[in-house]
Amino acid sequence: MTYQALDIKSSPGQQLVVDHAERASRTANSLRLLAGLATPIETTGR
């Protein structure tokens, strides 16, 4: 897994960190699972 940290010019001291995993790797599959847990559940509008 690799990452890149980008400085936010308008907010000194803050960074945006982007992670990248190789496609079809164990790490990529784990991140996909984790992202699925964070996805909001749609409601039917009752």
C-alpha positions as protocol buffer text, in pm:
chain_id: "A"
residue {
  index: 1
  type: MET
  ca { x: 0 y: 0 z: 0 }
}
residue {
  index: 2
  type: THR
  ca { x: 129 y: 343 z: -88 }
}
residue {
  index: 3
  type: TYR
  ca { x: 15 y: 685 z: 19 }
}
residue {
  index: 4
  type: GLN
  ca { x: 59 y: 1048 z: -74 }
}
residue {
  index: 5
  type: ALA
  ca { x: 24 y: 1343 z: 165 }
}
residue {
  index: 6
  type: LEU
  ca { x: -86 y: 1672 z: 9 }
}
residue {
  index: 7
  type: ASP
  ca { x: -55 y: 2003 z: 194 }
}
residue {
  index: 8
  type: ILE
  ca { x: -370 y: 2216 z: 210 }
}
residue {
  index: 9
  type: LYS
  ca { x: -254 y: 2569 z: 129 }
}
residue {
  index: 10
  type: SER
  ca { x: -559 y: 2741 z: 277 }
}
residue {
  index: 11
  type: SER
  ca { x: -522 y: 2550 z: 607 }
}
residue {
  index: 12
  type: PRO
  ca { x: -161 y: 2556 z: 729 }
}
residue {
  index: 13
  type: GLY
  ca { x: -59 y: 2239 z: 912 }
}
residue {
  index: 14
  type: GLN
  ca { x: -333 y: 2026 z: 755 }
}
residue {
  index: 15
  type: GLN
  ca { x: -285 y: 1757 z: 492 }
}
residue {
  index: 16
  type: LEU
  ca { x: -503 y: 1539 z: 273 }
}
residue {
  index: 17
  type: VAL
  ca { x: -368 y: 1183 z: 280 }
}
residue {
  index: 18
  type: VAL
  ca { x: -453 y: 952 z: -11 }
}
residue {
  index: 19
  type: ASP
  ca { x: -392 y: 576 z: 19 }
}
residue {
  index: 20
  type: HIS
  ca { x: -360 y: 343 z: -278 }
}
residue {
  index: 21
  type: ALA
  ca { x: -356 y: -36 z: -280 }
}
residue {
  index: 22
  type: GLU
  ca { x: -266 y: -260 z: -573 }
}
residue {
  index: 23
  type: ARG
  ca { x: -574 y: -384 z: -759 }
}
residue {
  index: 24
  type: ALA
  ca { x: -703 y: -725 z: -645 }
}
residue {
  index: 25
  type: SER
  ca { x: -459 y: -735 z: -353 }
}
residue {
  index: 26
  type: ARG
  ca { x: -558 y: -844 z: -5 }
}
residue {
  index: 27
  type: THR
  ca { x: -524 y: -482 z: 109 }
}
residue {
  index: 28
  type: ALA
  ca { x: -749 y: -355 z: -173 }
}
residue {
  index: 29
  type: ASN
  ca { x: -1014 y: -612 z: -82 }
}
residue {
  index: 30
  type: SER
  ca { x: -994 y: -513 z: 285 }
}
residue {
  index: 31
  type: LEU
  ca { x: -1029 y: -143 z: 200 }
}
residue {
  index: 32
  type: ARG
  ca { x: -1330 y: -221 z: -21 }
}
residue {
  index: 33
  type: LEU
  ca { x: -1493 y: -408 z: 270 }
}
residue {
  index: 34
  type: LEU
  ca { x: -1420 y: -120 z: 507 }
}
residue {
  index: 35
  type: ALA
  ca { x: -1568 y: 132 z: 260 }
}
residue {
  index: 36
  type: GLY
  ca { x: -1882 y: -80 z: 235 }
}
residue {
  index: 37
  type: LEU
  ca { x: -1929 y: -61 z: 611 }
}
residue {
  index: 38
  type: ALA
  ca { x: -1917 y: 319 z: 594 }
}
residue {
  index: 39
  type: THR
  ca { x: -2174 y: 347 z: 315 }
}
residue {
  index: 40
  type: PRO
  ca { x: -2505 y: 494 z: 439 }
}
residue {
  index: 41
  type: ILE
  ca { x: -2813 y: 274 z: 417 }
}
residue {
  index: 42
  type: GLU
  ca { x: -3086 y: 417 z: 194 }
}
residue {
  index: 43
  type: THR
  ca { x: -3427 y: 463 z: 350 }
}
residue {
  index: 44
  type: THR
  ca { x: -3758 y: 406 z: 178 }
}
residue {
  index: 45
  type: GLY
  ca { x: -3899 y: 743 z: 291 }
}
residue {
  index: 46
  type: ARG
  ca { x: -4160 y: 610 z: 535 }
}
